[in-house]
Amino acid sequence: MTTITETVTPQQFLELFQSFTFSDKTWLVNQLKRLIEEEPLPDNATLDEAIELYLAEQCSLGRAAELAGVTRWDIQDTLSQRGIPIEIDCSQSVEEMDALTKRLERKGLLCSS
């Protein structure tokens, strides 16, 4: 993630935005919408509160994990235990998909061919 620590012009911001991946652009647009239209997210949350925010599409799975002070995998495991489907979209990187595949294989939930 890129952290901007200096004042940037709108043009500089647009140039930076163009270098983002689709997933990062989607995340940024959602965050901007949230800031404009909704109450801000809390600084931290319980695991249940973070899951509620995620399911209400008020934050990403990764952000929900940050709020709860757990890993993204912990949130996914909890959703799985509760029978809540985990949506895997094409915006995940190859590395994220490979890591998820390995975790599911280790748990016996996915068989490699």
VENURNOR-V763791 format. One record per helix or strand of 3 or more residues. SS is the DSSP state (A for helix, B for strand). FROM is the first residue (numbers start at 1). TO is the last residue. If there is no record, write none. Layout:
# VENURNOR-V763791
ss:from:to
SS:FROM:TO
SS:FROM:TO
This chain:
# VENURNOR-V763791
ss:from:to
A:10:18
A:22:37
A:47:55
A:61:68
A:72:81
A:94:106
